[in-house]
């Protein structure tokens, strides 16, 4: 039995409730979200047409912005199943470009 792992997962489950609590607010933001200008300048040419993996993507807004920037696909990763689930729903509900996935 992995007590430390179980305790960590339990703590993340509690902390991640915010992703559901803030779902509507983030869905509204997801419909128009973009990266910051400095991020676009640094990543724009790299991201266009690329398959992007975004660790610890949390609410998924940056994943959606990366897809809008031209990524062929974006795979958002997060330890929290609640974050993954709400971000997946948010991407679907926001009209996010196809290819954005959560794991």
Phi and psi restraints in degrees (value plus and minus 20) as a CYANA .aco file:
   2 UNK   PHI    -124.4   -84.4
   2 UNK   PSI      65.2   105.2
   3 UNK   PHI     -83.8   -43.8
   3 UNK   PSI     -63.9   -23.9
   4 UNK   PHI     -82.4   -42.4
   4 UNK   PSI     -61.4   -21.4
   5 UNK   PHI     -85.9   -45.9
   5 UNK   PSI     -61.4   -21.4
   6 UNK   PHI     -83.1   -43.1
   6 UNK   PSI     -61.5   -21.5
   7 UNK   PHI     -86.5   -46.5
   7 UNK   PSI     -59.1   -19.1
   8 UNK   PHI     -84.2   -44.2
   8 UNK   PSI     -66.5   -26.5
   9 UNK   PHI     -80.8   -40.8
   9 UNK   PSI     -60.0   -20.0
  10 UNK   PHI     -84.5   -44.5
  10 UNK   PSI     -62.3   -22.3
  11 UNK   PHI     -84.4   -44.4
  11 UNK   PSI     -62.1   -22.1
  12 UNK   PHI     -84.4   -44.4
  12 UNK   PSI     -57.8   -17.8
  13 UNK   PHI     -81.3   -41.3
  13 UNK   PSI     -62.0   -22.0
  14 UNK   PHI     -87.3   -47.3
  14 UNK   PSI     -67.9   -27.9
  15 UNK   PHI     -84.5   -44.5
  15 UNK   PSI     -49.9    -9.9
  16 UNK   PHI    -102.9   -62.9
  16 UNK   PSI     -22.8    17.2
  17 UNK   PHI     -78.1   -38.1
  17 UNK   PSI     -45.7    -5.7
  18 UNK   PHI     -80.3   -40.3
  18 UNK   PSI     -49.1    -9.1
  19 UNK   PHI     -85.0   -45.0
  19 UNK   PSI     -53.8   -13.8
  20 UNK   PHI     -99.0   -59.0
  20 UNK   PSI     -61.3   -21.3
  21 UNK   PHI     -81.6   -41.6
  21 UNK   PSI     -54.5   -14.5
  22 UNK   PHI    -119.4   -79.4
  22 UNK   PSI      -5.9    34.1
  23 UNK   PHI     -76.1   -36.1
  23 UNK   PSI     -72.9   -32.9
  24 UNK   PHI     -82.5   -42.5
  24 UNK   PSI     -62.9   -22.9
  25 UNK   PHI     -80.9   -40.9
  25 UNK   PSI     -65.3   -25.3
  26 UNK   PHI     -91.9   -51.9
  26 UNK   PSI     -49.9    -9.9
  27 UNK   PHI     -83.7   -43.7
  27 UNK   PSI     -63.1   -23.1
  28 UNK   PHI     -79.8   -39.8
  28 UNK   PSI     -66.3   -26.3
  29 UNK   PHI     -85.3   -45.3
  29 UNK   PSI     -55.4   -15.4
  30 UNK   PHI     -82.8   -42.8
  30 UNK   PSI     -47.1    -7.1
  31 UNK   PHI     -87.4   -47.4
  31 UNK   PSI     -40.3    -0.3
  32 UNK   PHI    -152.9  -112.9
  32 UNK   PSI     -14.8    25.2
  33 UNK   PHI     -80.3   -40.3
  33 UNK   PSI     120.2   160.2
  34 UNK   PHI    -158.3  -118.3
  34 UNK   PSI     137.3   177.3
  35 UNK   PHI     -89.4   -49.4
  35 UNK   PSI     141.1   181.1
  36 UNK   PHI     -86.0   -46.0
  36 UNK   PSI     132.2   172.2
  37 UNK   PHI     -73.1   -33.1
  37 UNK   PSI     -59.8   -19.8
  38 UNK   PHI     -85.4   -45.4
  38 UNK   PSI     -55.6   -15.6
  39 UNK   PHI     -88.9   -48.9
  39 UNK   PSI     -60.6   -20.6
  40 UNK   PHI     -82.5   -42.5
  40 UNK   PSI     -63.9   -23.9
  41 UNK   PHI     -81.6   -41.6
  41 UNK   PSI     -59.4   -19.4
  42 UNK   PHI     -98.5   -58.5
  42 UNK   PSI     -53.7   -13.7
  43 UNK   PHI    -130.5   -90.5
  43 UNK   PSI     -39.0     1.0
  44 UNK   PHI     -69.7   -29.7
  44 UNK   PSI     -70.9   -30.9
  45 UNK   PHI     -92.4   -52.4
  45 UNK   PSI     -49.3    -9.3
  46 UNK   PHI     -94.8   -54.8
  46 UNK   PSI     -60.8   -20.8
  47 UNK   PHI     -95.7   -55.7
  47 UNK   PSI     -55.5   -15.5
  48 UNK   PHI     -76.5   -36.5
  48 UNK   PSI      99.2   139.2
  49 UNK   PHI      58.7    98.7
  49 UNK   PSI     -18.4    21.6
  50 UNK   PHI    -111.3   -71.3
  50 UNK   PSI     138.7   178.7
  51 UNK   PHI    -113.6   -73.6
  51 UNK   PSI      97.0   137.0
  52 UNK   PHI    -128.3   -88.3
  52 UNK   PSI     116.2   156.2
  53 UNK   PHI    -132.3   -92.3
  53 UNK   PSI     106.7   146.7
  54 UNK   PHI    -140.4  -100.4
  54 UNK   PSI      75.3   115.3
  55 UNK   PHI     -87.2   -47.2
  55 UNK   PSI     127.8   167.8
  56 UNK   PHI      31.7    71.7
  56 UNK   PSI      32.7    72.7
  57 UNK   PHI    -102.5   -62.5
  57 UNK   PSI     -25.4    14.6
  58 UNK   PHI      35.2    75.2
  58 UNK   PSI    -139.0   -99.0
  59 UNK   PHI     -92.4   -52.4
  59 UNK   PSI     -31.6     8.4
  60 UNK   PHI      65.8   105.8
  60 UNK   PSI     -17.7    22.3
  61 UNK   PHI     -84.8   -44.8
  61 UNK   PSI     -58.9   -18.9
  62 UNK   PHI     -87.0   -47.0
  62 UNK   PSI     -52.1   -12.1
  63 UNK   PHI     -80.8   -40.8
  63 UNK   PSI     -64.9   -24.9
  64 UNK   PHI     -84.6   -44.6
  64 UNK   PSI     -62.4   -22.4
  65 UNK   PHI     -83.6   -43.6
  65 UNK   PSI     -57.7   -17.7
  66 UNK   PHI     -85.6   -45.6
  66 UNK   PSI     -59.2   -19.2
  67 UNK   PHI     -84.1   -44.1
  67 UNK   PSI     -62.0   -22.0
  68 UNK   PHI     -85.6   -45.6
  68 UNK   PSI     -48.2    -8.2
  69 UNK   PHI     -93.5   -53.5
  69 UNK   PSI     -32.5     7.5
  70 UNK   PHI      99.0   139.0
  70 UNK   PSI     -11.3    28.7
  71 UNK   PHI     -82.3   -42.3
  71 UNK   PSI     120.5   160.5
  72 UNK   PHI     -87.1   -47.1
  72 UNK   PSI     -59.9   -19.9
  73 UNK   PHI    -170.9  -130.9
  73 UNK   PSI     132.8   172.8
  74 UNK   PHI    -150.7  -110.7
  74 UNK   PSI     106.3   146.3
  75 UNK   PHI    -133.9   -93.9
  75 UNK   PSI      80.6   120.6
  76 UNK   PHI    -101.5   -61.5
  76 UNK   PSI     112.4   152.4
  77 UNK   PHI    -136.2   -96.2
  77 UNK   PSI     120.0   160.0
  78 UNK   PHI    -174.8  -134.8
  78 UNK   PSI     127.6   167.6
  79 UNK   PHI     -89.9   -49.9
  79 UNK   PSI     -48.0    -8.0
  80 UNK   PHI    -110.0   -70.0
  80 UNK   PSI     102.0   142.0
  81 UNK   PHI     -83.3   -43.3
  81 UNK   PSI     -54.2   -14.2
  82 UNK   PHI     -84.1   -44.1
  82 UNK   PSI     -61.5   -21.5
  83 UNK   PHI     -84.0   -44.0
  83 UNK   PSI     -64.0   -24.0
  84 UNK   PHI     -81.4   -41.4
  84 UNK   PSI     -68.3   -28.3
  85 UNK   PHI     -83.5   -43.5
  85 UNK   PSI     -67.9   -27.9
  86 UNK   PHI     -90.1   -50.1
  86 UNK   PSI     -55.6   -15.6
  87 UNK   PHI     -88.6   -48.6
  87 UNK   PSI     -57.2   -17.2
  88 UNK   PHI     -83.0   -43.0
  88 UNK   PSI     -66.2   -26.2
  89 UNK   PHI     -81.7   -41.7
  89 UNK   PSI     -60.9   -20.9
  90 UNK   PHI     -85.1   -45.1
  90 UNK   PSI     -62.5   -22.5
  91 UNK   PHI     -81.4   -41.4
  91 UNK   PSI     -64.9   -24.9
  92 UNK   PHI     -83.6   -43.6
  92 UNK   PSI     -61.9   -21.9
  93 UNK   PHI     -98.6   -58.6
  93 UNK   PSI     -32.2     7.8
  94 UNK   PHI    -118.9   -78.9
  94 UNK   PSI     -22.1    17.9
  95 UNK   PHI      56.7    96.7
  95 UNK   PSI       4.9    44.9
  96 UNK   PHI     -77.4   -37.4
  96 UNK   PSI     121.7   161.7
  97 UNK   PHI     -74.0   -34.0
  97 UNK   PSI     124.9   164.9
  98 UNK   PHI     -77.7   -37.7
  98 UNK   PSI     130.5   170.5
  99 UNK   PHI      84.4   124.4
  99 UNK   PSI     -27.6    12.4
 100 UNK   PHI    -106.8   -66.8
 100 UNK   PSI     104.4   144.4
 101 UNK   PHI    -151.4  -111.4
 101 UNK   PSI     135.6   175.6
 102 UNK   PHI    -139.9   -99.9
 102 UNK   PSI     124.2   164.2
